[in-house]
């Protein structure tokens, strides 16, 4: 189980749902990924069912921990490729959400490129870490 404070869980799921909807297509793999993330975050099916539409309209509380924010960014990046296609709308949204998480748009763009050029469900850890290192002080 991924350890992220409970108050952030609904915001994470809302961001993932926004990413799923960004390309205008409904995909089972993307929805399954969201359910998997909800489970990893410790949400029960009842917790997931209880999410209300207002999670999309209120400004989400986001963790101050860089580690937690990076985990969220990884989820956002990986959902882009779960249907096998990364659209410009998805790339634009991941940059926006990544920026809201406190990351430089250039970093998010570089990470999105890595995800885009690798097969779905792969975790190109070394490539992603190399991109992140370029932005470290």
C-alpha positions in Angstrom: 0.0 0.0 0.0 1.2 3.5 -0.9 1.3 5.8 2.2 -0.4 9.0 1.4 -2.5 10.9 3.9 -6.2 10.2 3.7 -7.1 13.8 3.1 -5.3 13.7 -0.3 -6.9 10.5 -1.6 -10.0 12.0 -3.2 -7.9 14.8 -4.8 -5.6 12.1 -6.4 -8.6 10.1 -7.7 -10.2 13.3 -9.1 -6.9 14.2 -10.9 -6.8 10.7 -12.4 -10.4 10.9 -13.5 -9.6 14.2 -15.2 -6.7 12.6 -17.0 -8.9 9.6 -18.0 -11.5 12.1 -19.5 -8.9 14.3 -21.2 -8.8 12.5 -24.5 -12.6 12.1 -24.7 -12.4 8.3 -24.9 -13.6 5.9 -22.3 -11.1 3.1 -21.7 -11.4 0.1 -19.4 -7.7 0.0 -18.7 -7.7 3.6 -17.5 -10.6 3.0 -15.2 -9.0 -0.2 -13.9 -5.8 1.8 -13.2 -7.8 4.3 -11.2 -9.4 1.5 -9.2 -6.0 0.0 -8.6 -4.6 3.3 -7.4 -7.6 3.8 -5.1 -6.9 0.3 -3.6 -3.1 1.1 -3.3 -4.1 4.3 -1.4 -6.1 2.3 1.0 -9.5 3.3 -0.3 -12.3 0.8 0.1 -14.9 0.2 -2.7 -17.3 2.1 -0.4 -14.9 5.1 -0.2 -14.6 5.1 -3.9 -18.4 5.0 -4.4 -18.8 7.8 -1.9 -16.8 10.3 -4.0 -19.0 13.1 -5.0 -18.8 15.5 -8.0 -17.7 18.3 -5.8 -14.1 16.8 -5.8 -13.8 18.3 -9.3 -14.8 21.8 -8.3 -13.0 22.5 -5.1 -9.3 23.3 -5.0 -7.7 20.1 -3.9 -5.5 19.9 -0.8 -2.1 18.6 -1.9 0.7 17.1 0.2 3.7 19.2 1.0 6.0 16.2 1.0 7.9 16.1 -2.3 7.9 12.3 -2.2 4.1 12.2 -2.0 3.7 14.7 -4.8 6.1 12.7 -7.0 4.1 9.6 -6.4 1.0 11.5 -7.5 2.8 12.8 -10.6 3.9 9.2 -11.5 0.3 8.1 -11.3 -0.7 10.9 -13.6 2.0 10.1 -16.1 1.3 6.4 -16.1 -2.5 6.8 -16.7 -1.7 8.7 -19.9 -0.3 5.6 -21.5 -2.7 2.9 -20.2 -4.9 3.1 -23.3 -1.8 2.9 -25.5 -2.1 6.4 -26.8 -0.9 9.7 -25.4 -2.9 12.7 -26.8 -2.0 16.4 -26.8 -4.9 17.0 -24.4 -3.4 14.5 -21.9 0.0 16.0 -22.2 -1.4 19.5 -21.6 -3.4 18.4 -18.6 -0.5 16.4 -17.0 1.7 19.6 -17.4 -1.1 21.7 -15.7 -1.6 19.2 -12.9 2.2 18.6 -12.5 2.6 22.4 -12.1 -0.2 22.5 -9.5 1.8 19.8 -7.7 4.8 22.2 -7.6 6.9 20.7 -10.4 8.5 22.7 -13.3 6.5 22.3 -16.5 9.8 21.4 -18.3 10.4 18.5 -15.9 6.8 17.2 -16.4 7.1 17.6 -20.1 10.4 15.6 -20.1 8.8 12.9 -18.0 5.8 12.8 -20.3 8.1 12.3 -23.2 9.7 9.3 -21.5 6.3 7.7 -20.8 5.1 8.4 -24.3 8.1 6.7 -25.9 7.9 3.5 -23.8 5.4 0.7 -23.9 2.2 0.9 -21.8 2.5 -0.4 -18.2 6.3 -0.2 -18.3 8.2 1.7 -15.6 11.3 3.2 -17.3 12.7 4.0 -13.9 16.3 4.8 -15.0 15.1 7.1 -17.8 12.7 8.9 -15.4 15.4 9.3 -12.7 17.8 10.6 -15.3 15.3 13.3 -16.3 14.6 14.2 -12.6 18.4 14.5 -11.9 18.7 17.1 -14.6 16.5 19.4 -12.6 18.0 18.8 -9.2 20.2 21.6 -7.7 
